[in-house]
């Protein structure tokens, strides 16, 4: 369901509103019912007045009863009287027991009072026998509900306020958690501190998606910063040696020891530094950016034939075992990026094959290509010594070179395989590397036939 946060907020507001209406209505009715009953001590006073009136009436002293009623009316500023009631049915009718038992001329003292009527009710204290009654208009001092308006205002004001505060608190708790998390994370990133992902409960709404996207962005940013620092440190380390040699060559030239060999060495060192800087910049761009897949459509076999012609010219003593189909069409790829990656891999395989003087084991490079439903698999193998198992996971690490590589190719930068990996990833491909059981290093490159719509996820990790 989309817009889950909207529905959550609407649910909280609707539930709170419904609870507000129900609670206010029930509490108001309860307060009105509790406040509309005459106080118990006033009920006892009314009952005592009724007992006094009944006693005077049964004593037959009408003068005393009249004097008492007059005094009571003056005292309470109300009306009071003792009356008789006689209901006679006509046309042969009869009175039911329920009527005779419940017939009253006024309200019983236990009954609630209608507080919304301005006039006080007439109270009825019935004498024994049911036909004599002491009637009195309820004195104002005994009228209940004197604080009803305050209570109603309190119920209609305080309860909604508390309910709205509760709704606001719930909304704040629901929203402030992710916002506080983002605030702490952005503060940590701004201060250069690592962003620690908290184990917050999963949220299936827009804020939860925002947190996940932010964590991904923060992780990528941290990885980029770390990689840039590492790249700068590695580049500084690698460039120190060529700079030292350049300084020595310049000093020799200043001393007058200029020779063609010195100039050649100077040119070689400057070219090596230029190549190192160019490769480092290219690697940084490929690592920290997401290059768009190219729109080239070309035959992989034509590209491989052109690359093989170049490396065969440079390594004429190598033997080649090549098995390629007549055609291998690639769509929405990048011929330049793929060509640079394959050229690096081919040159690397040629260099680390057996030395030419080993007649029993001539340098041999094997290249095969097979087609799958949605991809091509290119296998490149040399017959060199391979790589130690402990060093194999690092062959694609920038600036990483084994001890043998540093001895055999001191001019190398350790960026060739790293660039090859990034170029292959840029065309949605993958590469895995292992030591072949029969010797040599083997690369297996997987390339999608249509890079714009890859059907499988290709692994780019190094495998033993």
N, C-alpha and C positions, 0 to 999 in steps of 0.2 A: 504494500500500500504506500503510495507516494504521500509526501507532506505529512509524515508521521508526527513531527513536532507540532504542526498546526492542530491535528486531531487530539494530541495529548493536552495541549493548552485549552482547546475547546472543551474537552472532557472535564478538566479540572474546574474551569469556569462554570460549566453547566451543572456539574455535581455540587459545587459550592453554592451556586444560585438556588438550586432546588433545596439544598439543605437549609439555606437562609430562609426561604419562604416557609418551609414546613416548620422549622424550629421557632420562627417568630410567631406563626399562627398558633401553634400548640402552646407555647409559653404564654402568649397573651390570653388565650382562653383559660389556661390554668390559673393565671394570676387573677383574672376577673372572677372566676368561680370561687377562689379562695377568699377574695376580698368582699364578696357580695353576701357573706353570711354574717349575721349579727354576732358580736363578740359573746363568748360564753357568760361573762359576768353580767352583760346587759340582758342576756336571755334569762338569767336567774332573777334579775330585778323585775323584768316583765312578769315572770311566773309568780313572784312574790306579790306583785300588785294584783294579779288575778286572784290569788288565794285570799288576799285581804278583802277584795270586793265580794268574793263568794261568801266569805264568813259574815260580812255585814249584811249581805242580802238574806242569807238564811236566818240570821238573827231577827229579821223583820224590822230592823231599825232603819227606816228609809231616811230619816233626817240625818242620822250619822253617816249613811252611805252617800247622801247628797253632799254633806259637808266635806267628806273625804275626797270625792270626785272633784269638787270645786277647788280644794286645796291642791290636788295633784295637777289639775290643769294649769293653775296659776304657777305652780313650781316648775313644771316642764314646758310651759308655754305651748300647750298642745290641746287636743280634744280627747275626751275620754267619757265613756258611758257604759251602763249595764243595760242590756236589752234582752228581750225574749224573741224567740223565733219559732214560728209554727207554720209548717208547710202542709196544706191540705189539698190532696189531689181531688180533681173534679171528674165528673162523668164516670164514676165508679172505679177510678184508677187507684193504684196502691203505690206506696213508696218501697223501693228495694232496700235491703239491709246495707248494701254498699253506699247508697245515697245517704241514708240516715247516719251512717258512720262517718262519711267523708264530707258532709255538708258543713260549710263554714261561711260566716259573714265577712271574715277578713282572712289575713294570712297567718299561718302558724309561725311561731317564733323561730322554728328550726328551718324554715324555708329561706332560700336565697332571695336577696332583694334585687330588683331590676334597677341597676345603678344609673342607667341612661335616662330614666324618668325623673323629672325634676321634683315631683311631689312625693312625700314620704308615704309609704303604704299604711293601711289600717291593720293592726295586729289583733288577732282574735284568740282570747284565752277562754275556752269553753268550760262551763261549770259541769258538775256531775249531772247526768241525765240528758245533756245534749241540747236543751232548749233555752238555756240562759247563757249569756256571753258577756265577757268584759272586753269591750272594744276600745282601742286607743290608737290614735295616730302616732306612729313611731317618732319619739322625740328626736330632734335634730342631732343631739349629742350622741345618740345611739346609732345613727345612720352609718353603715359600714362604707368602705371604699373612699375614705377621705384622701388617700394617697394614690388613688387609681390612676389619675392623669400622669403623675410622676412615674409610676411603674410602667404605664403604657409607653411613655416617652423613652423610658430606660430600655424597655424591651425592643421598641422600634428603632432606637438609636444605638444602644450598646451592642446588642446581638448582631445587627448587620455590620457594625464596625469590627467586632471580633471575627466575624466570618470573613469579611474582606481581608483583614490582616492575615488570617489563616491561609486564604487563597493566595495572597501575595507572597507569603512565606514559602508555600509549596512551589509556586512558580520560580521564586528566587532560588530555592534549593535545587530545583530541576535544571535551571539554566546556569546558575553560578558555578557549579562544579566544572563543567567543560571550559567556561570562560576563565576561571581561576587557573585551570591547567594550562590553557593557552597563554595566559599572562605570565605564569612562572616560566614556561618554556621559552617564550620570546625574550624574557629578561635574561635567562641563562644564556641564550644564544647571543644576545647583544653584548653580554659581558665576556664572551669567549669561552664560556664553560660548556661542558658536554650536556646535551639534553637527555635526561633520564626518563625513559618511558615508564609511567606509573601503571600499576596493575589495576586500572579502573574497571568497574563492571562494564560489560559491553552494552552499548546503546544502539538501538536500531532506529535512529532518526537522523535528521539533518545535522544535529550537533555531533552525534557519534561519527557520522561520515566526515565531518569537518576535522575532528580530532585524528581520525585515521589518515586523512590526507595531509594534515599538518605533521604528524609523526613521520610519514613518508618523506615529506619535503625536508623536515629537520634532519632525518637520517641521511638523506642525499646530500644536504648542505654540509653536514659534519664530515661525511665521507669525502666530499670534494675538497674541503679545507685540509683534511688530513692528507689526502693524496697530493694536493698542491705543495704542502709543506715537505712531504717526502720527496716529491719530484724536485723541488728546489734544493733540498739537501743532497739528493743523488746527483743532480746536475752540477752542483758546486764541487762535489767530490770528483766527478768524472772530468770536469773541465780544468781542474787544478794541474793535472799532469801535462796536458798539451800547452797550457800557459807557461809552465815552468820550462818546457823544452823551447818554446818560442823565445822566452826571455834569454835563455842561454845562447840560442842562435843569434839573436840580436846583439848580445854582448860580444860574441865572436866577430860579428860583422863590424861593430864599432872599433874593435881592436885591430882591424885591418885583415883579419883572417877570412876574407871573402873567397868562397870557392863555389863552383857549380853544385857540389854536394850540399853545401850549407843552404844555398838558395832552394835546392830541391827539397831539403828537409823542412825549410821554412814554409814552402808552398804546401807540402804534405800536411804539416801540422795545422796550418790555417784552414785547409780543406776539411780536415778531420773535425776541427772545431765548428766549422760552418755546418757540416753534416750532422754533428751532434746536436747543435742548437735547433736545426730544422726538424730533425726527428723528434726532439723533445717537445717542440711546439705542436707538431702534428699529433703526437701521442696525448698531450694535454687536451687538445681540442676533441679528439675522438673519445677520450675518457670521460670528460665532464660535459660534453654536449651529446645530443641525440641526433646524429646526422640523418637527414631525410633519405629514404630509400631512393636510389636513382631511378631514372625512367629509361635506362638503356635496354635495348633488346639486341642480343648478340649471340653468336655461337661460341660456346665455351671451348670447343675443339680448335677453332681458329685462334683464340687467345692463347691456348696452351701451345699450339704449333709455333706461334711467334716467340713465346718465351723460351721454348726448347731450342729454337735456332740460336738465340742469344747465348744461353748457358752452354750449349754444345760448342760454340765458337770459343768461349772462355775456358772450357774444360775439355780439350780435345782428347785427353787420355781416358776419359770416363766411358764406361759401358752403360748403355741405356736399355732398359726393358720396359717398353711402352706398349700399353694395350688400351687403345681409345676407340670408341665408336666413331662412325662417320660424322655424326652431328650430335650436339647437346645444346639445345636452345635455352637461353635464360631470358626471362622477361622481368621488367621493372627492377633491374639490378643496376650495378655501377661498375662498368668495365675498368675504369681507372683504379678504383679502390681494390677490386678483386685482382687486377693485374699486379699491383704493388705487393699484395699479400702473397700471391703465388710465386712471384719473382723472389721475394725474400726466402720463402720456404725452399724453393729449388736451389738457390745459391747456398743456403745453409746445408742442404743435403749433399750438394756436390763438395763443399769444403770439408765436411766431416766424414766423407767416405774414406776408404783405405787409401794410403799413399800410393802413387803410381809405381814406385819401385817394388812394391810387393806383388811379384808376378803371380804367386799362388792365390792371391786375393786381390784382383784388380778392383779399382773403385767402380762401384756399380750403383746405379740409381734406378729404382723401379717405380713406375707411375701407371696406375690403372684407374679407369673410370667406369662405374656401373650406374645404371638408371633405376630408380624406384618409381612408385606411383606419382609422387609429388616432389621428388628431390633427386639430386645426383650425389653420389658418394665417390669422392676422389681420394685415392690412397697413394701416399708418397712415402717411399722407404729408401734408406741408404744402407750400406753394409759396413758402416763405421763401428766404433766401439760402443755407441749408445751413450746413455747418461746413467749415472748412479741412481739407484732407486730413491735415495734420500733427496737428490737434487731434482728429480723429475717433476715434482709439483711446482717448482720455481722457474721452469724454463721460459714461461711467458711473463715473468715478473720484470718490469722495466729495470734496466741497468744490471740485471743479474747475468753473470757469466761464470761458468765453471773455471776451475784452475787450468784445465786443459785448453779451454777457449782463450783464456788470457795469454797463454804461452804461444798457441798456434796463430792467433789473430790479435796481436796487441793493438791493432788499429780499430778493432771493433768497439761498438758502443754499448752492446747489450740491449739494443732497442729493436732489433730486426723482428724477432718473434713476437714481442709485445705489440708492435705495429701491425704485424700480420693478423694477430688475434683480433685487434680492434677493427681492422678493415673487414674481416670476415663477419664479425658481429654487425657491422654497419649495413651489410647486405642481407641481414637476417639469417646468416649461416652459423655453423658451429664447427668446432675442431676439438679432437681428442688426440692425445699423444701417449705413446707407450714404447717400451723396449720390445722389439720383436723377439719371439722365442728363438729364432735362428740368427739373431744378431742384428745390430743396427737400430736406428730410431725410426719409428713409423708414425706418420701423421695421417689421420682420417678426417677429411674435410667434407662436411655435408652442406649442400647449397640447395635452396628451394628453386624449383623451376619457375615459379612466379613469386617473387619476393613481396609483392603487394598483398598477396593472399596466402601466407604460409599456412600449411595444413598441419604441421607438426612443430613442436618446440624443440629446437636443436640445442644440445648442451654445448657449452663453451668451456667446460672444466677439463683439466688435465687428468688423465686416468693412467694408472700403472698397468 
